[in-house]
Amino acid sequence: MRFSRLVFVPLTLTLTLTLGACSYAYDVQAVVINGRLAFVVDPHSQSNVSCFNEIDVVADRAARTNASVGDDLSRVSYGTYWHQRLAYDCVDKFPILYGQSFKGKGPSDDSVTDVVTAKPLRMGVVYEISTVSGATGYGGGAFKILPDHRVINVPPPSMLNMEDH
């Protein structure tokens, strides 16, 4: 009996470590390509990501927008300026142009429509970007548009809020 417990504990630990290593993270940066706002994988990220199947652009705090017909009202209410989710087919590649139409199909679970069409962005507001690649890749970053229309990458507001405490 004692031997079986010793074997079980390392096996559990091995499975936990293996399953925890399945997901990966990468940094996303906002850039301007041919005069359009775009999102790219940070070249310094350790993960080599080429495609995505979900994107969110969410405004920090009080910068809310109005919903368009067909938008997910709950997402808009907490500051989503753009959201789209696709199937895991890896059809759509980086860079992502803000508001672009995607080639990939929507998810097969059409029971929930959680789309938010791209809204006009405001100067001086910090926006968080999050992306999903496949089932286990997660990208993130934040940016702001300056009054002179330059785009800069900044620490995500959630990270700034943690520093305040």
C-alpha positions in Angstrom: 0.0 0.0 0.0 2.7 2.4 0.9 4.5 1.8 -2.5 1.3 2.6 -4.5 1.1 6.0 -2.8 4.7 6.8 -3.7 4.0 5.9 -7.3 0.8 7.9 -7.4 2.2 11.1 -6.1 5.0 11.5 -8.7 2.5 10.4 -11.5 0.1 13.1 -10.4 2.9 15.7 -10.2 4.1 14.7 -13.7 0.6 15.0 -15.2 0.1 18.4 -13.5 3.3 19.7 -14.9 2.6 18.3 -18.3 -0.9 19.7 -18.6 0.2 23.1 -17.2 2.9 23.4 -20.0 0.3 23.1 -22.8 -0.7 26.7 -22.9 1.6 29.5 -24.0 1.6 33.3 -23.9 2.9 36.0 -26.2 3.0 39.8 -26.3 0.9 41.8 -28.8 1.9 45.2 -30.0 0.0 47.9 -31.8 1.7 49.3 -34.9 0.7 51.4 -37.9 0.8 49.6 -41.3 0.1 51.7 -44.4 -1.7 54.3 -42.2 -3.9 51.7 -40.4 -3.8 50.5 -36.9 -2.6 46.9 -36.7 -1.7 44.3 -34.1 1.4 42.1 -34.4 3.2 39.5 -32.3 6.0 41.2 -30.4 9.2 40.1 -32.2 10.8 39.6 -28.8 8.1 37.1 -27.6 9.3 33.6 -27.0 6.4 32.0 -28.7 6.4 31.9 -32.5 2.7 32.6 -33.3 1.4 33.2 -36.8 -2.4 32.9 -36.6 -5.2 33.8 -34.2 -8.9 32.9 -33.7 -10.1 35.5 -31.3 -9.4 39.2 -30.7 -10.6 41.7 -28.0 -9.9 45.4 -27.9 -11.2 46.8 -24.6 -11.0 50.4 -23.3 -9.8 51.3 -19.9 -12.3 52.4 -17.3 -14.7 55.2 -18.3 -14.2 55.3 -22.1 -17.3 53.5 -23.2 -18.9 53.4 -26.6 -22.3 52.8 -28.1 -23.5 49.4 -29.3 -24.3 48.8 -33.0 -27.0 46.5 -34.2 -26.0 42.9 -33.5 -23.3 43.8 -30.9 -23.1 41.8 -27.7 -24.5 44.4 -25.2 -22.7 43.0 -22.2 -19.3 43.2 -23.9 -20.0 46.8 -25.0 -21.2 47.7 -21.5 -17.7 46.9 -20.0 -15.8 48.7 -22.7 -15.3 46.4 -25.6 -14.5 48.3 -28.8 -14.0 45.2 -31.0 -14.5 41.5 -30.4 -14.6 38.6 -32.8 -14.2 34.9 -32.2 -13.5 32.3 -34.9 -13.2 28.5 -35.1 -9.8 27.0 -34.3 -8.9 26.6 -38.0 -5.9 29.0 -38.0 -7.0 30.7 -41.3 -6.4 34.3 -40.1 -2.8 35.4 -39.7 -1.0 38.2 -38.0 -0.9 41.2 -38.5 -4.4 42.0 -37.7 -5.8 45.3 -39.1 -8.2 47.0 -36.7 -11.7 46.2 -37.8 -10.8 43.9 -40.7 -13.1 41.2 -42.0 -11.8 37.7 -41.2 -11.6 34.7 -43.5 -12.1 32.0 -40.8 -15.5 30.6 -39.9 -17.3 31.5 -36.7 -17.3 29.0 -33.9 -19.6 26.0 -34.3 -21.5 26.8 -31.1 -23.7 29.4 -32.7 -25.8 29.5 -29.5 -24.1 32.6 -28.4 -23.4 35.6 -30.6 -20.8 37.6 -28.9 -19.6 39.9 -31.7 -18.8 43.6 -31.2 -18.1 45.4 -34.5 -15.1 47.7 -34.5 -15.8 51.1 -33.0 -14.0 54.4 -33.6 -11.1 54.7 -31.2 -10.4 57.8 -29.1 -7.2 59.6 -28.5 -5.6 59.4 -25.1 -7.5 56.3 -24.0 -5.6 53.1 -23.0 -6.9 50.0 -24.8 -6.1 46.5 -23.9 -5.6 43.9 -26.7 -6.1 40.3 -26.1 -5.9 37.5 -28.6 -6.3 33.7 -28.6 -4.3 31.4 -30.9 -5.7 27.9 -31.3 -7.1 26.6 -28.0 -4.2 27.4 -25.7 -2.2 30.4 -27.0 -2.9 33.8 -25.3 -1.6 37.2 -26.4 -1.9 40.5 -24.8 -0.8 44.1 -24.8 -2.0 47.7 -24.5 -1.8 50.8 -26.6 -2.8 54.4 -26.7 -3.3 56.9 -29.6 -1.6 60.2 -29.0 -3.1 63.6 -30.1 -0.5 63.7 -32.9 -2.0 60.3 -34.1 1.1 58.3 -33.1 0.4 54.9 -31.6 2.4 53.9 -28.5 2.4 50.6 -26.6 1.9 50.9 -22.8 1.7 48.6 -19.8 -1.8 47.1 -19.6 -4.1 49.0 -17.2 -4.6 45.9 -15.2 -0.9 45.8 -14.5 -0.9 49.5 -13.7 -3.8 49.0 -11.2 -1.9 46.3 -9.4 1.1 48.6 -8.9 -1.2 51.1 -7.1 -2.0 48.7 -4.3 
